[in-house]
Amino acid sequence: MSPSTHDEAVLSSGAGGNSRPPRGYVPVLVGDDDEEEVERFFVHVNLINEPYIIQLLEMAAEEFGYSQQGVLRIPCTVQHFRNTVDEIIYNSDD
């Protein structure tokens, strides 16, 4: 399955922090230190190799190192993350 919409590519886990990701999805926490809002998302594994997502993962490695414990944290605003996913989906329609 290749995600073709934002809703298929990234699922918000809502308030339930203990929910398990659906098959084929990886949990990530998105939010930066300047922003109070931190949101948990489930990212479809097909997005992990996308250049925009790789840039976000590199930012995470620079800030937190390669041995993060627990759920992967991406240090950007929730809105930036959503815009990044939207750009990936938009570009995949070409």
N, C-alpha and C positions, 0 to 999 in steps of 0.2 A: 504494500500500500504506500503510495506516495501522497503526502498531504497536498491538497489543492486549494484549501481555504485556511484562513487564519484559525477558525474553530477546530479544524482537523490537525493543524500543525502544532498548536499550543493550546492546552486546556488550563484554565485557572482551577486550582484545587479548592478555591473558596476558603472558608474559615476552618475547615477540617484539616488541621495540620498533621494528623495521624493517618490520613487516607493513603492508600497505596496507589502508585501510578498504574494506569491501565497497561496492558501488554503493548510493548513497542514504544513506550514513553519513559523519559528520564526526569526525575524531579529536580527542580532548581529553585533557589531563592533569589529574587531580583529586588534590588534596592541599594541605594548608596548611603553612606554615613551622614550626608547632609539632608537626607530625606527620611522622614519618620515612617513613611509607607514602605513596607517590605511585603512582597506578595510571592506566594508559592505557585509555580507553574509546572505543568508536565509538558515537556518538549518532545515531539516525535523524533525518534532516532535518526530519521532521514535528514533532519535539519542540522545535525551535529557537524557534518562535513561542509556545510555552507560557509563561504568566506566571511560573511557578516557575523555568523555565530562564532566562528573561529576567532575573529577579532575580539569578541566579548569574552571568550574563554581565555585568550591571552591576557586581557585586562585583569581577569580574575587571578590568573597565575602570578602576574606582577604584584598584585596587591596582597594576595593570601598565600602564595607559594603553590607548589604542586601537590602538597599533601594535606589538602583540606580534609577535615574530619566531618562526617555526616553528609548532609545535603549540600551539593555544589552551590556556591553563592556567586552571583554575577553582580559586580559593583557598578551598576548604572541605574538610572531612574526607571521606574516601571514604564513610563511613557516612551522612553528611548527604546526599551526592549520591545514593546508592542510595535513601534514604528519599524524597527529592524525586521521583525517577523513579517510585517505587512510588505516591506520592500522585497523580501525573499519571495513571498507568494506572488507579488505583482510581476517580478522579473521572471518567475517560472512560467508565467502565462505566455511569454513570447515564443 
